[in-house]
Amino acid sequence: MALLANQDYVFFPKAQVLENRLAKMSDACFLGTKRYIFIVPKRSIQSFLVATKITHYNGKQDPAEGLTELLATDALTVDQLEQQLTEQLSGDKETRIFPLDQAEVFTMKAGFWGQTKLKMPGDKLKQITIRGKGNKAVAIEFYKERL
């Protein structure tokens, strides 16, 4: 049986992540389960270097497309999803995997200026803006027991 969106996971193909106060911004996909949030970067921009890094995921140029295909896999379980994303994202020097049980800070706010804030031990605060009308409210509803 396939995973159910907004019940087993939430997936938002358009998000922006402010990596730190030094103006590193990433366009990313936000994929969350009840235990984890995964940030799959599409493109990172570092203002000091004026460099852009494009990320491919699951063999696709657009990570959102690769994640959509993964989520459509019939036999996929939440545990398998978490394991696969953990394996694929663990080599990145930036924190992309957020086990919510370990988070020092985890807040979500809706509205025009609403953001998700995440801070893991030993890491800087990440500010994530989920794009799309109503998506922040969907994420807040999904994580309401943790907030």
Secondary structure, DSSP 8 states (H G I E B T S, - for coil): ----BTTTBEEEEEEEEEEETTTEEEEEEEEE-SSEEEEEEEEEEETTTTEEEE--BTTBSSHHHHHHHHHT-TT--HHHHHHHHHHHHTT-SS--EEEGGG-SEEEE--STT--EEEE-TTS--EEEEE-STTHHHHHHHHTTTT-
